[in-house]
Amino acid sequence: MIKDRKEAAEKLAPMLDRFKPLEPIVLGIPRGGTEVAYLVSKHLGAPMYLAITKRLSLKGKKESTIGALAEDDSLVLTDVAKTTIPKPEINRYIAEAKKEIRKRISLYRKDEELPSLKNRTVIIVDDGVATGNTVMATIELCRNRDAGKIILATPIAGESLCKRLKKKVDEIVVLKTPFFFRSIEQAYKDFEPLNDADVLKIINQYQEEKEGESPSE
């Protein structure tokens, strides 16, 4: 098992060293992926941004994920959702997700747009991939913005899911690919959910370090 997100990032980051010459952009998926993305970006000396994606779940059933929506409206739906849930109901979930996405963009990025990804190497980072919906929506966002190369980096993802994701990105960098994998928590000894305050703390730390590296005038 991995001790915590910090240890996960420390093991994952060196595996990405070969991308340094490509001057990558690190896109973290909040909330859980924020800490891992921050530490990976710090190791690589690469800029970090949070790509806001909202999981779509059935009402009252947080574990019943039916898809995900990215901030550019890239939408991923499960086959079950496509065939069994009426379109008006799905549209309601999408409308609710858009509100939450706008709220998080305002909170985490102060309403700033993501930078241009055109022809850039983008490393998408999360603390684990269970269903893959939020990651796939983020991949679509990168494609829609003409990213040059898309890398997915994560401490853990199920074996079968990895095979599917490999078809959608240029490369996957992963520490563990268990055959039986139900939830990200099973990979960590210490897996505390991150809240908005935790995310903002990491963002502030990143910004302070970034400003400290800027040459004085």
C-alpha positions in Angstrom: 0.0 0.0 0.0 1.0 3.6 -0.5 1.3 5.6 2.7 -0.3 8.8 1.6 -0.6 11.2 -1.4 2.8 12.7 -0.6 4.5 9.3 -0.9 2.6 8.6 -4.0 3.8 11.8 -5.6 7.4 11.2 -4.5 7.3 7.8 -6.3 5.4 9.0 -9.3 7.3 12.2 -10.1 10.7 10.7 -11.0 9.0 8.5 -13.5 8.0 11.6 -15.4 11.6 13.1 -15.6 11.9 12.2 -19.3 9.1 14.7 -20.1 11.1 17.7 -18.6 12.7 18.7 -21.9 9.2 19.0 -23.4 8.3 21.8 -20.9 5.0 20.2 -19.8 2.0 21.7 -18.2 0.6 19.7 -15.2 -3.1 19.6 -14.9 -4.4 18.4 -11.5 -7.9 17.0 -11.0 -9.3 18.4 -7.7 -9.9 17.7 -5.1 -7.9 14.6 -4.4 -5.4 15.0 -7.3 -4.4 18.5 -6.1 -1.6 17.5 -3.7 -0.2 14.9 -6.1 -0.2 17.4 -9.0 1.4 20.1 -6.9 4.3 17.8 -5.8 4.7 16.4 -9.3 4.9 20.0 -10.8 7.4 21.0 -8.1 9.6 18.1 -9.0 9.4 18.8 -12.7 9.7 22.5 -12.4 6.5 22.7 -14.5 3.5 25.0 -14.1 0.5 23.6 -12.4 -3.2 24.3 -13.0 -6.4 22.7 -11.7 -8.7 21.4 -14.5 -12.2 21.5 -13.1 -14.2 18.4 -13.8 -17.4 17.3 -12.0 -18.5 13.7 -11.6 -22.2 13.1 -12.4 -23.9 10.8 -9.8 -27.4 9.7 -9.4 -29.4 11.6 -6.8 -28.7 10.3 -3.3 -26.2 7.8 -4.6 -22.7 9.3 -4.6 -21.2 6.0 -5.6 -23.5 5.6 -8.6 -21.4 7.6 -11.1 -23.0 8.0 -14.5 -20.3 10.2 -16.1 -18.5 13.4 -15.8 -18.4 16.9 -17.2 -15.3 19.1 -17.8 -15.2 22.9 -17.6 -15.3 23.2 -21.4 -18.5 21.1 -21.4 -16.7 17.9 -22.5 -19.1 15.2 -21.5 -18.5 11.5 -20.7 -21.4 9.2 -20.0 -21.4 5.6 -19.0 -23.2 3.1 -21.3 -25.8 2.5 -18.7 -26.6 6.2 -18.5 -26.9 6.5 -22.3 -29.3 3.6 -22.5 -31.4 3.8 -19.3 -31.6 7.4 -18.1 -33.9 9.8 -19.9 -32.2 12.7 -21.6 -34.1 15.4 -19.6 -32.8 13.8 -16.4 -29.2 13.8 -17.6 -29.6 17.4 -18.7 -30.6 18.3 -15.1 -27.4 16.6 -13.8 -25.4 18.5 -16.3 -26.9 21.8 -15.3 -26.2 21.1 -11.7 -22.6 20.1 -12.6 -22.1 23.3 -14.5 -23.0 25.4 -11.5 -20.5 23.5 -9.3 -17.8 23.8 -11.9 -18.3 27.6 -12.1 -18.1 27.8 -8.4 -14.8 25.8 -8.2 -13.3 27.8 -11.1 -14.1 31.0 -9.1 -12.8 29.5 -5.8 -9.7 27.7 -7.1 -8.6 29.9 -10.0 -10.3 33.2 -9.3 -12.2 32.9 -12.6 -9.0 32.7 -14.6 -9.1 30.6 -17.8 -6.8 27.7 -18.3 -3.7 28.5 -20.3 -3.4 27.6 -24.0 -2.7 23.9 -24.3 -2.2 24.0 -28.1 0.8 21.8 -29.1 1.8 21.5 -25.4 2.7 18.4 -23.5 0.0 18.0 -20.8 0.4 15.7 -17.8 -2.9 15.0 -16.2 -2.5 14.0 -12.6 -4.9 12.5 -10.2 -4.5 10.6 -6.9 -6.1 7.5 -8.4 -8.4 6.4 -11.1 -11.4 4.3 -10.2 -14.2 4.7 -12.7 -12.1 6.9 -15.0 -15.0 9.3 -15.8 -13.4 12.5 -14.6 -10.1 11.6 -16.1 -11.7 10.9 -19.5 -13.6 14.2 -19.4 -10.3 15.9 -18.7 -8.6 14.1 -21.6 -11.4 15.3 -23.9 -10.8 18.8 -22.6 -7.1 18.5 -23.6 -8.0 17.2 -27.0 -10.5 20.0 -27.6 -7.7 22.5 -26.8 -5.3 20.8 -29.3 -2.8 19.5 -26.7 0.3 18.2 -28.5 0.9 15.2 -26.2 -1.4 13.9 -23.4 0.1 12.0 -20.5 -1.9 10.5 -17.7 0.0 10.1 -14.4 -1.6 8.5 -11.4 -0.4 6.3 -8.5 -3.1 3.7 -9.0 -5.6 2.5 -11.6 -7.4 -0.8 -12.3 -5.7 -3.1 -14.8 -8.7 -3.2 -17.2 -9.3 0.5 -17.0 -5.7 1.2 -17.8 -6.0 -0.8 -21.0 -9.0 1.4 -22.0 -7.3 4.6 -21.1 -4.1 3.8 -23.0 -6.2 4.1 -26.2 -7.2 7.7 -25.2 -3.8 9.2 -24.3 -0.2 9.1 -25.6 1.1 7.4 -22.5 0.1 6.3 -19.0 2.5 6.5 -16.1 1.1 4.5 -13.1 2.6 2.9 -10.0 0.1 0.1 -9.4 -2.5 -1.6 -11.6 -4.3 -4.1 -9.4 -6.6 -6.6 -11.1 -9.3 -6.2 -8.5 -9.8 -2.5 -7.9 -12.9 -0.9 -6.6 -12.0 2.4 -4.9 -8.9 4.6 -4.6 -9.0 4.3 -0.8 -7.9 0.7 -0.9 -4.5 1.8 -2.3 -3.6 4.2 0.6 -2.9 3.7 4.3 -3.8 7.3 5.0 -6.5 8.6 2.6 -8.1 11.7 4.1 -10.6 13.4 1.7 -9.5 16.9 0.8 -11.9 19.8 1.2 -11.9 23.2 -0.4 -9.7 24.6 2.4 -7.1 21.9 1.8 -7.1 22.7 -1.9 -6.8 26.4 -1.4 -3.9 25.8 1.1 -2.0 23.9 -1.6 -2.8 26.5 -4.3 -1.5 29.3 -2.0 1.6 27.3 -1.2 2.2 26.8 -5.0 1.7 30.5 -5.7 4.0 31.6 -2.9 6.8 29.3 -4.1 6.2 30.5 -7.7 6.5 34.1 -6.7 9.6 33.4 -4.7 11.3 31.9 -7.8 10.6 35.0 -9.9 13.6 37.2 -10.4 13.5 40.4 -8.3 13.3 43.7 -10.3 
